[in-house]
Every structure is written in C-alpha cells, then in structure tokens.
Amino acid sequence: MIGMSESTEPEENDVAVVLTTPEEWRVFLERYGELYAVVRGDGEELADLDDDQIEVLERGGRVGLWLGEAPAREEALVAAEERLGVRFPPSLRGFFLASNGWTRLDGWVDEVYSCDRVVWMRDSEDGGRVVDVYDSIPDNEDIVELFRRSIEIAHGEDFWLLDPTDVGPDGEWAAYAFPPKYGVPEEYPDFSALFHDGYEDMREDMD
C-alpha cells in the first residue's frame, strides 16, 4: 500500500454500507440531492418544488427530489469498460446504472463523469499535466505510479480516482480524493465512500 495520508472521513463512514445496486444508489442519491439542495444549493435545485415541499426538506423530510442524470444503458457501460480494458467495480457499475454522472456535489469536485467520459488519469488533459508535474519532482515515484494506473472518475479543483490494481475481497477498488492544492491523496475503501464522505459533511453542517 502506498504511504498516503489516512482518510479524514467520519468514523461512521468506515463501516458505511457499500452501495452496489442501482436501487441502493437511487435511494442514497435522492437523499444526497435533497440534502445538497438545502445545504449547498443556490435555489435552482428547488425551482420545481412548492413551498410545502421546501418546508419538508428544510425539516429533514423527504420529497423524492432527483438531481441526477438518466441511468446509463448496460451496453454503454460495457462499451466504456471495453474502451478502458477493465470491468468497473460493483459500486461504480451500480452508480452508473442509477445515474450516468452527477453534478451537484459537496466539496471541490464539479462532476462525476458519465461512463463514456471516464478516462485514465494519465490520458486526461488536466490529469496528464498533474502526472508530468509530479514526475518532475524527485522521490515522487509512488504517487506518480498511482496516478498512471488510476482511472479519473471525477474532477473539478480536486480529482476522484479509482485504482483497479488495488481490489478488495468484495471486488471494490481503492478510491482516492486528490486535492492538487495540498498534494496528498486521501484513500477510501471504495467509490461509494467518496459520496458518503460528502453526505456526512453536509449533515454536520445541518446540525
């Protein structure tokens, strides 16, 4: 295991259930979107709701708000896997089959890509630039190797990465949130844990 910093996610995330099915993801993403609309949203997310529904949300209730994309078709998912030469881990497959991308995110990631836009970090414009910069700095071999073997699943100011060479017994790949501003990736046990981390941050801000 590469000597990265330990994740700073809340303790309950260490035992958070891994989301693997489209049904599990849809339930979670509805809750994520509703919380985002109240805590981080600018009003656009609430435009289609009436005053009573908004009041329910602000009290922590549920209104079935969906801020995601349409589900990916299985054939699109398979085409993305064939293009990259991998089979995505269960949590990522389940996510795509519930929502083919996501743009309302807590933190410094602007969007989770649709499956057809997932790319090796080394091959993306911004990711390739980061790889080159880190490769030019002595004693960065481990982190450069991580970048080169990881897929880039989300990007903004920060990156979300998945390492297909670090697979757990449940088939999940190690996941990383990488903030170039600080230069040290934070490791997570799987893709869904990245989402859980932002969800818990928003819940804390509601308290």
N, C-alpha and C positions, 0 to 999 in steps of 0.2 A: 504494500500500500504506500502511495506517495505521501510524503510528510507534509500534508496540508494542514490548515487550521481546522479545529473542530467546529462543527456547525453550532450556531448560536440559537437554533430554534428552540422553542419552549419544550420542557421535558415531556409534555403530553404528546408532542409530535413524534417522539422516539418510538411510541407504541401505536401511532395512528394507523388505522386500517389502510392497507394499500388498495387503492381504487383500481379495479381491473376490468369491470364490465361497463358497457355503455350506460346501463341503468344506474349503476352506482355513481358514475361520473355525472349523469344528468341531475340526480338529486343533489350532489355536492355542488355542482356548478350553479344550480339555481340559488342555493343558499349563498354561495360566494358572490354571485351577481347582485343579489338583494342587499347583502352587507356592503358591497362596494358602492352601490348606488347611494346608500345612506351616509357612509363614512368618507368615501373618496370622490363620489360623483359630483358633477357640476350642474345637475338638473336635467341634462339631456336624457339621461337614463330613465328619468321619472316622467318624461313628457307624455307618455301614453297612459299614465295612471291617474285615477281621480283622487280627490282629497282624502277620501276614506281609506283608499289603498295605501297612500303615502303615510297616513297616520298609523296604519297597521305595521308598515315597515319600520317606522321610527320607534315603535314599541317592541320591535324584535320579532314581529309576527311574519307570516308567510303569505305571499300573494302570487307565487308562480311566475315571477319576473325572469325572463330569459335574455341574457346579454351576449350569448354566444353565437356561433355560426351554425350553419346546417351541418348535419353529420356527413362525414366522408363516406363514400361508397367503398365497399370491400375491394373492388377492382382498382380504385385509385390508391388505396392503402398498399395493396400488393405491388402496384407499379412503383410506388415510392421505395418500397423495400428492395425490389429488384434493381432499381437505379443505384441504390447505395450498397447493395450486396449484403444486406443484413435482414434479420427479422426483428421487428421492433419488440421491446419488452411488453408484457401484458398491460401494464398501466398506461403506456403510451398508445397502444392499439385501442384500448377501451376509450381513452380520451378522444382520439380522432373519430371513432365511431359514434361518439356523443356530440362532439363539436369540432369541426375541422378548422381549428385555430381559435384564438381568444385575444381580445384587445383591451379588455378592462381588467387591468392587473395592478395589484398593490406593488409598491417598490419602484425599482429603476429598470424594469423590463417593459418595453412598449407593447409587445405582442408575442404570443406563441404562434409559430408558423403553422400554416396549413401543411398537410402531409407532403404535398408536391413541392413545397419550398424548403423542406428540411435539407440541410447540407452538411458536409464535413466542414468543421470549423476552418481547417486549413485551406478550403476552397472558396469560402465566402470572402467578399471584399474586405469587410472590417475584421473578420476573424483571421484572414491571411496576414493582414497588417500587424495584428497583435502577435501572431506567431513569429513574424520576422523581427519585431522589436525585441521580444523576449529571447529569441535565438541569438541576438547580437550581444546579449549581456552574459558574462561568464557565470558558470555554476547554475544555470537555469535548465539543465538537461531534462530533469524530471517533469517540470511544468510544461516545457515545450513538447515533450513526448505526449503528455496528457492532451494538450491542445490538438496535436496532429492526429490522434487516434479517436477523438471525440466528435460526435455529431452536435451541431448547433441547432437547438430546438427553439430558442427564443433569444431576442436581442432588443436592446434599447441602449441606455447608458451601460447596463450590465448585460452579461450573457447567461443563458442557461445551457448547460452542456450535459450530454449523456455519454458514458464510457462503455462501449459494447464489449470491451475486454475484461471488465470487472462485473461479473454476473453472479448474483446471489442464488441460493438454492431454490428460490421462488421464480427464477428467471428474470428478475428485475436487474437493470443496470445501475451502477452507481451514478448519481447525479451531482452536478456542481452548479452553484451560483457563483459566477466570477465577476467581481467588480474591478475593472481595469484601474479605477481611481486608487484602489488600495492594493491591488496586485496579488491577492491571495485567495484562491478558490475555497469556498465553503462546501464541504461534502455532505450529501444527503443520501439516504438509502435507496431512493427510487424517485421517479419522475413526479408521482403524486405528492411526495413530501415537499416538493418545491411550492406547490399550490397550498398545501396545508400550512406552511410557514406564513405565507401572506395572509391567509384567512385568520390565523391566530393573532397576528399583528393587528389586523383590523378589529377583531373582537376586543383586544386590550384597549384600543383607542375608543371603543364604545363605552367602556367602564368609567 
